[in-house]
Amino acid sequence: MRQVLFSIDFVRDYQGLPESLRKKTDVAIQRIVENPRHPSLQMKKMQPKQRGIWEARVTQGYRLTFRVDGELITMRRVGTHDLLRTP
C-alpha cells in the first residue's frame, strides 16, 4: 500500500490555492496513488532525471511535483508552471 507524505513547501503551496484547484489537486494525488499511468496526469520525470523528481498535471496551467521511494510518495510542490524551475 502506497503512503503519501507532504513536504512543508507542498502544504504551503496547497493552502494558497483556491478551493477549486485544491479539489483538482486532491484528485490528481488520488490518481497518482491508485493509477499513476492515468492519461490526465501526463506524468513525466523532470530533468535531470537522476534527481528522481516527477511532475504531474493538475490542470492545464497547474502542476505538482513529487518523488517516489518504493511505496512512499513525497509531494514536493504544487502550482503554476513557474514552480517547475524549483521543484
Secondary structure, 3 states (H helix, E strand, C coil): CCEEEECHHHHHHHHCCCHHHHHHHHHHHHHHHHCCCCHHHCCEECCCHHHCEEEEECCCCEEEEEEEECCEEEEEEEEEHHHHHCC
